[in-house]
């Protein structure tokens, strides 16, 4: 009986599959591969921050170097140069040694601005001119006026377009004449001045063109329908222009200033609806000298986009799209922040719509009380 049990036990053990033996060579190779992978990951933790630091340092040095150049003997033409950002920009250019031509419609304001800019000159040889031109008028007049300006002041090295105006109000309260005026002055005027100067710049292989949009050219704002339309159009124009002139040695800069403390802003406030005023308060109010200096430096540095303030950063980053900003730091921020900033933008929009709703309810209550 004992013998039988032993035999059965032996048979049962023989039916159990044998444990596979571990191939030591394959196991060693696998462990070596894992070790090498972990080493590579560890190296990346050091390499990536190092590259970012080098990129940031390079951008900083490049910006400082390019913005410190002199504009001696260079001709800078400024539309909307009799006041506001335009006049401040003229003073900044004069402090860098440039010859400056101020363009606007009001001759008296132009002469006063010309005297002010002359005080900013650093060389006795600098020349400051002024010329009354309606840049939104017939193109032939603009072209002839610019040709005369170049005869007196020399070839235009930098064209800056600051001529613009806004009439605030909901669309049904805005007259067709005001709509036409805003579209012509804020968009067509800049296109015409650029058309009048670009051929000469291309033939010389150098030049800077600055176009001034607005934060209202990055997102539609209550009370700014025609104005936003004109400023949005400038973005498309600037991007297409950049493609046309990139290999001709020309630089294009599109500026998106927030609200600026200028006579034009004061005039704008007179017709601004309450909703518009409350929405725009979030962007702050900047001094024209600060804005002008930033735009000039960004242009000299070769930046396609120029902005100022937190809202400017938020909106230009969100609207980067196919724009041509190739600064390492800006590109890095756009790649990693566009997603999170989209959520921030939604929260902004919700707050704006709450403002609009509240103002509407207040108006309805006042009408009922009457």
Secondary structure, 3 states (H helix, E strand, C coil): CHHHHHHHHHHHHHHCCCCCCCCHHHHHHHHHHHHHHHHHHHHHHHHHHHHHHHHHHHHHHHHHHHHCCCCCCCEEEEECCCCHHHHHHHHHHHHCCCEEEEEECCHHHHHHHHHHHHCCCCCCCCCEEEEECCCCCCHHHHHHHHHHHHHHHCCEEEEEECCCCCCCCCHHHCCHHHHHHHHHHHHHHHHHHHHHHHHHHHHHCCEEEEEECCHHHCCCCCCCHHHHHHHHHHHHHHHHHHHHHHHHCEEEEEEECCEECCHHHHHHHHHCCHHHHHHHHHHCEECHHHHHHHHHHHHHCCCCEEECHHHHHHHHHHCCCCCCCCCHHHHHHHHHHHHHHHHHHHHHHHHHHHHHHHHHHHHHHHHHHC
